[in-house]
Amino acid sequence: MPNSLAGQEILSLDETLQLMREKLSGIVPDVEIGIKAELAFKINRLKAEKNAVILGHNYMEPALFHSVPDYVGDSLELSRVSAETDADIIVFCGVQFMAETAKILNPDKTVLIPAEKAGCSLAAGICAEDVRALKRAYPDVPVVTYINTYADVKAESDYCCTSGNGAAVVQHLFELGHQHVIFLPDEFLARNTASELGVEYLDPILDGSTQTLPNEKCIIGWNARCEVHELFTVKDIRDARKQFPEVAVIAHPECSPEVVGESDFTGSTKQLIDYVQNVDAKQYLLLTECSMGDNIAAENPDKDMVRLCSFRCPYMNLITMEDTLAALEGIQYEVELDSELIRRARTPIDRMLSIS
């Protein structure tokens, strides 16, 4: 979605500082806001000069999230934006696989990522050869790959999905007549998707043995997990409920099925934001990357957010305003992908976008 400061004329430093204070007071210390406002002013002026667009994922730290991105959102929203932008330069304030997706959708544009090594534990949990091995073990079974993967894995897949539309993509394949779907790479997201659709989940078997798949619909998963979301536990929820009996617990579907089952609502980062905005509850406990909790609190000052905020993604945390400015100044850390890889990786993304 467009950011709150997007679409305006370039603001002066004083105007930038004033708006950031209005948005972030009580979330970010005022001395930090002062420092970040100077950086935001420089970034916003420079992106106008260079016809650049900045995309900010929901997990960005609050001072960055609420000041320099033209659009903010989850992977699906930002994928759509990147496919439609007329900017010459795309600066993706997110991790490597997100910037790769923007490059796949915009092969002729310059795509920058502010931090050179902003990886992802989940994306690192599978490689292209793993997908090929699964396809050999389960011939003719379509492969749905989470957007949180690198381009070479997408290129081996039939469809991509996000945490918000995974069930819709799998259901689409069921409706096309497929009984079985390979769903990669997040084990918990696959298990939660299977539960949502009321179908069986199967662990993958790659030992060369003969396998007989059930006659009923099923999802075949993988064993990778997000190193942040797997840290949340049922005990965390029950402890919070003891102190805040009327708290609404909302969890990202990369959390374990046990945590999702104990929660009041689960959904993508966009769906979690919508829940807080649209549902009237006494308090809200958000089980996802903790910077997002601060960003939701800043957007909803009238809502009472219960903090369980000890878990930050170490890779998202690498994206800073200082490095965003440096990326624009030096056009550094450009995402470069082979043209054939882009062609193959684009097909599953386009298929996802066409049914979302």
C-alpha positions as CSV (number, residue, x, y, z in Angstrom):
1,M,0.0,0.0,0.0
2,P,1.2,3.6,-0.5
3,N,3.1,4.8,2.5
4,S,1.7,7.7,4.6
5,L,4.3,10.1,3.3
6,A,4.1,9.0,-0.3
7,G,2.6,11.1,-3.0
8,Q,3.6,14.4,-1.4
9,E,6.0,17.0,-2.6
10,I,9.5,16.7,-1.2
11,L,9.3,17.7,2.4
12,S,11.7,20.0,4.1
13,L,13.9,18.7,6.9
14,D,11.6,20.4,9.5
15,E,8.5,19.0,7.9
16,T,10.0,15.5,7.8
17,L,11.0,15.7,11.4
18,Q,7.5,16.9,12.4
19,L,5.7,14.1,10.6
20,M,8.1,11.5,11.9
21,R,7.6,12.7,15.5
22,E,3.8,12.6,15.0
23,K,4.0,9.1,13.8
24,L,6.7,7.6,16.0
25,S,6.3,9.4,19.3
26,G,6.2,6.8,22.0
27,I,7.7,4.1,19.7
28,V,11.1,5.6,18.9
29,P,13.2,7.8,21.2
30,D,13.1,11.5,20.1
31,V,16.8,11.7,19.8
32,E,16.8,8.8,17.3
33,I,13.9,10.4,15.4
34,G,16.0,13.5,14.9
35,I,18.9,11.5,13.5
36,K,16.7,9.4,11.3
37,A,14.8,12.5,10.0
38,E,18.0,13.9,8.5
39,L,18.6,10.6,6.7
40,A,15.0,10.4,5.5
41,F,15.2,13.9,4.1
42,K,18.3,13.1,2.1
43,I,16.9,9.8,0.9
44,N,13.6,11.3,-0.2
45,R,15.3,14.1,-2.1
46,L,17.7,11.7,-3.8
47,K,15.1,9.2,-4.9
48,A,13.2,12.0,-6.6
49,E,16.3,13.1,-8.4
50,K,17.1,9.6,-9.6
51,N,13.5,8.5,-10.4
52,A,13.7,5.7,-7.8
53,V,10.9,4.0,-5.9
54,I,11.5,2.5,-2.5
55,L,9.6,-0.6,-1.3
56,G,9.5,-1.4,2.4
57,H,8.6,-4.7,3.8
58,N,6.5,-4.8,7.0
59,Y,9.5,-6.0,9.0
60,M,11.5,-2.9,8.5
61,E,12.4,-0.9,11.7
62,P,9.9,1.8,12.4
63,A,11.9,4.9,11.6
64,L,12.7,3.6,8.1
65,F,9.3,2.0,7.6
66,H,7.4,5.3,8.3
67,S,9.6,7.7,6.4
68,V,11.2,6.7,3.1
69,P,9.3,3.8,1.4
70,D,6.8,4.8,-1.3
71,Y,5.0,1.6,-0.7
72,V,4.9,-0.8,2.2
73,G,3.4,-4.2,2.6
74,D,4.0,-7.9,2.5
75,S,5.7,-9.9,-0.2
76,L,2.5,-10.2,-2.4
77,E,1.7,-6.5,-2.2
78,L,5.3,-5.5,-3.0
79,S,5.5,-8.0,-5.8
80,R,2.5,-6.4,-7.4
81,V,3.9,-2.9,-7.0
82,S,7.3,-3.9,-8.4
83,A,5.5,-5.4,-11.5
84,E,3.8,-2.1,-12.2
85,T,6.3,0.7,-11.3
86,D,7.6,3.1,-14.0
87,A,10.6,4.1,-11.9
88,D,14.1,3.6,-13.3
89,I,15.5,2.3,-10.0
90,I,13.8,0.0,-7.4
91,V,15.3,0.0,-3.9
92,F,14.0,-2.9,-2.0
93,C,14.1,-2.5,1.8
94,G,13.8,-6.2,2.5
95,V,15.9,-9.3,2.1
96,Q,17.6,-10.8,-0.9
97,F,14.8,-13.0,-2.2
98,M,12.4,-10.1,-2.2
99,A,14.8,-8.0,-4.3
100,E,15.4,-10.9,-6.6
101,T,11.6,-11.1,-7.1
102,A,11.5,-7.5,-8.1
103,K,14.3,-8.0,-10.6
104,I,12.5,-11.0,-12.1
105,L,9.5,-8.8,-12.7
106,N,11.6,-5.9,-13.9
107,P,14.6,-7.4,-15.8
108,D,15.4,-4.1,-17.5
109,K,15.3,-2.0,-14.4
110,T,18.0,-1.4,-11.8
111,V,17.1,-3.2,-8.6
112,L,19.1,-2.4,-5.4
113,I,19.2,-4.0,-2.0
114,P,20.6,-1.8,0.8
115,A,22.6,-4.6,2.5
116,E,24.8,-7.0,0.6
117,K,24.2,-10.0,2.8
118,A,20.5,-9.7,3.8
119,G,19.7,-13.4,3.5
120,C,17.0,-15.6,4.9
121,S,17.2,-18.7,6.9
122,L,14.1,-20.1,5.3
123,A,15.3,-19.4,1.7
124,A,18.7,-21.0,2.6
125,G,16.8,-24.1,3.7
126,I,16.3,-25.4,0.1
127,C,18.2,-25.3,-3.2
128,A,17.3,-26.0,-6.8
129,E,18.8,-29.5,-6.6
130,D,16.4,-30.3,-3.7
131,V,13.5,-29.3,-5.9
132,R,14.7,-31.5,-8.7
133,A,15.1,-34.4,-6.3
134,L,11.5,-34.0,-5.2
135,K,10.3,-33.9,-8.7
136,R,12.1,-37.1,-9.4
137,A,10.6,-38.7,-6.3
138,Y,7.1,-37.4,-7.1
139,P,6.8,-37.2,-10.9
140,D,3.9,-35.2,-12.3
141,V,3.2,-33.6,-8.9
142,P,3.0,-29.8,-9.2
143,V,5.4,-27.7,-7.1
144,V,4.2,-24.7,-5.2
145,T,7.1,-22.6,-3.8
146,Y,6.8,-20.0,-1.2
147,I,7.9,-16.5,-2.4
148,N,10.5,-16.7,0.4
149,T,13.0,-18.6,-1.8
150,Y,15.8,-17.7,-4.1
151,A,15.4,-17.4,-7.9
152,D,16.9,-20.7,-8.7
153,V,14.3,-22.5,-6.6
154,K,11.5,-20.5,-8.1
155,A,12.8,-21.5,-11.6
156,E,12.2,-25.2,-10.8
157,S,8.6,-24.6,-9.6
158,D,5.2,-24.5,-11.2
159,Y,3.6,-21.8,-8.9
160,C,4.7,-19.4,-6.3
161,C,2.7,-18.3,-3.3
162,T,2.9,-16.1,-0.3
163,S,1.8,-16.7,3.3
164,G,-1.5,-14.9,2.4
165,N,-2.5,-16.9,-0.7
166,G,-0.8,-20.3,-0.2
167,A,-4.1,-22.1,0.4
168,A,-5.7,-20.4,-2.6
169,V,-2.9,-21.5,-4.9
170,V,-3.0,-25.1,-3.6
171,Q,-6.8,-25.1,-3.9
172,H,-6.5,-23.9,-7.5
173,L,-4.3,-26.9,-8.3
174,F,-6.8,-29.2,-6.6
175,E,-9.6,-27.7,-8.7
176,L,-7.5,-28.4,-11.8
177,G,-7.6,-32.1,-10.9
178,H,-4.3,-32.6,-9.1
179,Q,-4.6,-34.8,-6.0
180,H,-1.2,-34.1,-4.6
181,V,0.8,-30.9,-4.3
182,I,4.5,-30.4,-3.3
183,F,4.6,-27.2,-1.1
184,L,8.0,-25.7,-0.3
185,P,10.0,-25.0,1.7
186,D,8.4,-24.0,5.1
187,E,7.3,-27.0,7.0
188,F,5.0,-25.1,9.3
189,L,3.4,-23.1,6.5
190,A,2.8,-26.3,4.6
191,R,1.3,-28.0,7.7
192,N,-0.9,-25.1,8.5
193,T,-2.0,-24.9,4.8
194,A,-2.9,-28.6,4.8
195,S,-4.9,-28.1,8.0
196,E,-6.7,-25.1,6.6
197,L,-7.7,-27.1,3.5
198,G,-8.6,-30.2,5.5
199,V,-6.1,-32.4,3.7
200,E,-3.2,-34.7,4.8
201,Y,0.3,-33.5,5.2
202,L,3.2,-35.8,4.2
203,D,6.9,-35.5,5.0
204,P,9.0,-35.9,1.9
205,I,10.8,-39.2,1.3
206,L,13.9,-39.0,-0.9
207,D,15.7,-42.2,-0.2
208,G,14.8,-43.8,-3.5
209,S,12.1,-46.2,-2.1
210,T,8.9,-46.8,-3.9
211,Q,6.1,-44.6,-2.5
212,T,2.4,-45.0,-2.8
213,L,0.6,-41.7,-2.4
214,P,-2.9,-41.7,-0.8
215,N,-6.0,-41.5,-3.1
216,E,-7.1,-38.4,-1.2
217,K,-5.7,-34.9,-1.6
218,C,-2.5,-34.2,0.2
219,I,0.4,-31.8,0.6
220,I,4.0,-33.0,0.5
221,G,6.2,-30.6,2.4
222,W,9.9,-29.9,3.2
223,N,11.8,-29.5,6.4
224,A,12.9,-25.8,6.4
225,R,11.6,-23.3,9.0
226,C,11.9,-19.6,9.7
227,E,14.4,-19.1,12.5
228,V,12.2,-16.3,14.0
229,H,8.7,-17.8,13.8
230,E,9.7,-21.2,15.1
231,L,10.7,-19.6,18.4
232,F,7.2,-18.8,19.5
233,T,5.6,-21.4,21.7
234,V,2.2,-22.3,23.1
235,K,3.6,-21.4,26.6
236,D,4.1,-17.9,25.4
237,I,0.5,-17.6,24.5
238,R,-0.8,-19.2,27.7
239,D,1.5,-17.0,29.8
240,A,0.1,-13.9,28.0
241,R,-3.5,-15.0,28.5
242,K,-2.9,-15.3,32.2
243,Q,-1.9,-11.7,32.5
244,F,-4.2,-10.4,29.7
245,P,-7.3,-12.7,29.7
246,E,-9.0,-10.8,26.8
247,V,-6.0,-10.5,24.6
248,A,-6.4,-11.4,20.9
249,V,-3.5,-13.6,19.8
250,I,-2.7,-13.3,16.1
251,A,0.1,-15.4,14.6
252,H,1.9,-15.6,11.3
253,P,1.4,-19.0,9.6
254,E,5.2,-19.7,9.7
255,C,4.6,-20.4,13.4
256,S,4.1,-24.0,14.4
257,P,0.7,-25.6,14.0
258,E,0.5,-25.8,17.8
259,V,0.9,-22.1,18.1
260,V,-1.5,-21.4,15.2
261,G,-4.0,-23.7,16.8
262,E,-3.8,-21.8,20.1
263,S,-4.2,-18.4,18.4
264,D,-7.3,-16.4,17.6
265,F,-6.3,-15.5,14.1
266,T,-3.5,-16.4,11.7
267,G,-2.6,-14.7,8.4
268,S,0.0,-13.0,6.3
269,T,1.6,-9.8,7.6
270,K,-1.0,-7.8,5.5
271,Q,-3.8,-9.9,7.0
272,L,-2.5,-9.4,10.6
273,I,-2.4,-5.6,10.0
274,D,-6.0,-5.7,8.7
275,Y,-7.1,-7.7,11.7
276,V,-5.8,-5.2,14.2
277,Q,-7.3,-2.3,12.2
278,N,-10.8,-4.0,11.9
279,V,-11.3,-6.1,15.0
280,D,-12.2,-4.5,18.3
281,A,-10.2,-6.3,21.1
282,K,-8.9,-5.3,24.5
283,Q,-5.3,-6.0,23.6
284,Y,-3.4,-7.7,20.7
285,L,-0.5,-10.1,21.0
286,L,1.3,-10.3,17.7
287,L,3.4,-13.4,17.0
288,T,5.8,-12.4,14.2
289,E,8.9,-10.4,13.7
290,C,8.9,-7.8,16.4
291,S,9.5,-4.6,14.4
292,M,6.2,-5.2,12.7
293,G,4.5,-4.9,16.1
294,D,6.1,-1.4,16.5
295,N,4.9,-0.5,13.0
296,I,1.4,-1.5,13.7
297,A,1.4,0.3,17.0
298,A,2.6,3.5,15.2
299,E,-0.3,3.2,12.7
300,N,-2.8,2.4,15.4
301,P,-2.1,4.5,18.4
302,D,-5.6,3.8,19.8
303,K,-4.9,0.0,20.0
304,D,-3.3,-1.7,22.9
305,M,-0.4,-3.9,21.7
306,V,0.9,-6.4,24.2
307,R,4.6,-6.8,23.6
308,L,6.4,-10.1,23.1
309,C,9.1,-8.5,21.2
310,S,12.4,-10.3,21.8
311,F,12.6,-11.9,18.3
312,R,14.0,-9.8,15.5
313,C,15.0,-11.2,12.1
314,P,18.8,-10.8,12.0
315,Y,18.6,-10.4,8.2
316,M,15.9,-7.8,8.1
317,N,17.8,-5.9,10.8
318,L,20.7,-5.4,8.3
319,I,18.5,-3.0,6.3
320,T,19.2,0.4,7.7
321,M,18.5,4.0,6.6
322,E,22.2,4.7,6.4
323,D,22.7,1.8,3.9
324,T,19.5,2.8,2.0
325,L,21.0,6.2,1.5
326,A,24.4,4.7,0.5
327,A,22.6,2.4,-2.0
328,L,21.0,5.3,-3.8
329,E,24.2,7.5,-3.7
330,G,26.4,4.8,-5.1
331,I,23.9,2.6,-7.0
332,Q,25.4,-0.2,-5.0
333,Y,24.4,-3.9,-4.3
334,E,22.6,-4.2,-7.6
335,V,20.7,-7.5,-8.0
336,E,21.8,-9.3,-11.2
337,L,20.3,-12.5,-12.5
338,D,20.9,-14.5,-15.7
339,S,18.2,-13.8,-18.3
340,E,17.3,-17.5,-18.7
341,L,16.9,-17.8,-14.9
342,I,14.7,-14.7,-14.9
343,R,12.5,-16.2,-17.7
344,R,12.0,-19.5,-15.9
345,A,11.5,-17.9,-12.4
346,R,8.9,-15.5,-13.7
347,T,6.4,-18.1,-14.9
348,P,5.5,-19.3,-11.4
349,I,5.3,-15.8,-10.1
350,D,3.0,-14.7,-12.9
351,R,0.8,-17.7,-12.3
352,M,0.5,-16.7,-8.6
353,L,-0.4,-13.1,-9.5
354,S,-3.0,-14.3,-12.0
355,I,-5.0,-16.2,-9.4
356,S,-4.4,-13.8,-6.4
